Amino acid sequence: MAIECITFDEALFATDVDILSGVLKYFCAKGKSEAETKNNLRIFFGFFAGSDKLFELLYWVVEREITDASDRNTVFIRNSVYNNIIHIFFQLDFVPTVYNIIDNVVSKIEKHKIFVKVSDPAEKNFKKIKEVAKYLVDQLILSKFSP
């Protein structure tokens, strides 16, 4: 009789089992302070990011939030572990990075003195708007959140 064993990483990264759910629920237990929960999740996100599995984790968390909600109208607004994880991820990583990217784009606009003429709607410089929008999207795509 052969016993099949898996490593700790394989067990933790396997999003088809409830080990991951248990670990996340432990990190986000109700008795913990918000600062402690954020710190725990920061470490957890770093662990998954270091293994190039952060997007798999986030996808799994979103999927669990959707499937665990008993009512479609409560998805992403209920007080669940999965919703809290998503909220904390946006606070810790996503929002600050997007602000930095937007700040970089605005700085380049100011540096190159890009102006859009809006006095006459027929004369709007859509080319510049398109260039700025393309640059912003490129920066988001090339950021650390790209899979």
C-alpha positions in Angstrom: 0.0 0.0 0.0 1.6 3.3 -1.1 0.9 6.5 0.7 0.9 9.6 -1.4 2.4 12.6 0.4 2.4 16.2 -0.6 4.6 19.1 0.6 3.4 21.9 2.9 3.5 24.4 -0.1 1.5 22.0 -2.2 -1.1 21.6 0.5 -1.3 25.4 1.2 -1.4 26.4 -2.5 -4.0 23.8 -3.4 -7.0 26.0 -3.7 -9.3 23.0 -4.1 -9.0 22.0 -0.4 -10.1 23.7 2.7 -6.6 24.0 4.3 -6.3 27.5 2.7 -9.7 28.4 4.0 -8.8 27.4 7.5 -5.5 29.3 7.5 -7.2 32.4 6.2 -10.0 32.2 8.8 -7.4 31.8 11.5 -5.6 34.9 10.3 -8.8 36.9 10.2 -10.4 35.6 13.4 -12.9 37.9 15.0 -11.0 38.4 18.2 -8.0 39.9 16.5 -7.4 43.6 16.0 -7.6 45.2 12.6 -3.9 45.9 12.7 -3.1 42.3 13.6 -5.3 41.0 10.8 -3.7 43.4 8.3 -0.2 42.3 9.4 -1.1 38.6 9.2 -2.5 39.1 5.7 0.5 41.2 4.6 2.7 38.3 5.5 0.3 35.9 3.8 0.1 38.0 0.6 3.9 38.2 0.6 4.2 34.5 0.9 1.9 33.9 -2.1 3.5 36.8 -4.1 6.9 35.3 -3.5 5.7 32.0 -5.1 4.0 33.8 -8.0 0.6 32.6 -6.7 -0.9 35.9 -5.5 -3.4 36.1 -8.4 -4.4 32.5 -7.9 -5.1 33.3 -4.2 -7.1 36.4 -5.1 -9.1 34.6 -7.7 -9.8 31.8 -5.3 -10.9 34.3 -2.6 -13.2 36.1 -5.0 -14.6 32.8 -6.1 -15.2 31.7 -2.5 -16.9 35.0 -1.7 -19.3 34.5 -4.6 -20.1 30.9 -3.9 -20.5 31.3 -0.1 -22.9 34.2 -0.4 -26.5 33.0 0.1 -27.9 36.0 -1.7 -26.5 37.6 -4.9 -27.2 41.0 -3.5 -24.8 40.5 -0.6 -21.7 39.5 -2.6 -18.8 41.8 -1.7 -20.8 43.8 0.9 -21.3 41.2 3.6 -19.0 40.8 6.6 -17.3 37.6 5.5 -13.7 36.5 5.9 -13.3 36.5 2.1 -14.7 40.0 1.7 -12.4 41.3 4.4 -9.4 39.7 2.7 -10.3 41.4 -0.6 -10.8 44.7 1.2 -7.4 44.5 3.1 -5.6 43.5 -0.1 -6.9 46.7 -1.8 -5.8 48.8 1.2 -2.4 47.3 1.5 -1.3 46.8 -2.1 -3.6 47.7 -4.9 -4.8 51.2 -4.1 -1.3 52.6 -3.1 0.2 51.1 -6.3 -2.6 52.6 -8.5 -2.1 56.0 -6.8 1.7 55.8 -7.5 1.0 55.0 -11.1 -1.5 57.8 -11.5 0.9 60.2 -9.8 3.6 59.2 -12.2 1.3 59.8 -15.2 0.3 63.2 -13.8 3.9 64.2 -13.3 4.8 63.3 -16.9 1.8 65.3 -18.1 3.0 68.3 -16.1 6.6 67.8 -17.2 5.8 67.6 -20.9 3.2 70.4 -20.5 0.5 68.5 -22.2 -2.7 70.5 -22.4 -6.0 69.6 -23.9 -7.9 72.3 -25.6 -11.5 72.2 -24.5 -12.9 75.6 -25.3 -14.5 74.4 -28.5 -15.9 70.8 -28.4 -15.0 70.3 -32.0 -11.4 71.1 -31.4 -10.7 68.8 -28.4 -7.4 67.2 -28.7 -8.4 63.5 -28.4 -5.0 62.4 -29.6 -3.4 63.6 -26.3 -6.2 62.2 -24.2 -5.8 58.9 -26.0 -2.0 59.0 -25.4 -2.5 59.7 -21.7 -5.1 56.9 -21.3 -2.9 54.4 -23.2 0.1 55.3 -21.0 -2.0 54.9 -17.8 -3.3 51.5 -19.0 0.2 50.4 -20.0 1.5 51.3 -16.6 -1.2 49.3 -14.9 -0.5 46.3 -17.1 3.2 46.5 -16.5 2.8 47.0 -12.7 3.6 44.4 -10.1 0.0 43.2 -10.3 0.4 41.7 -13.8 -0.1 38.0 -13.7 
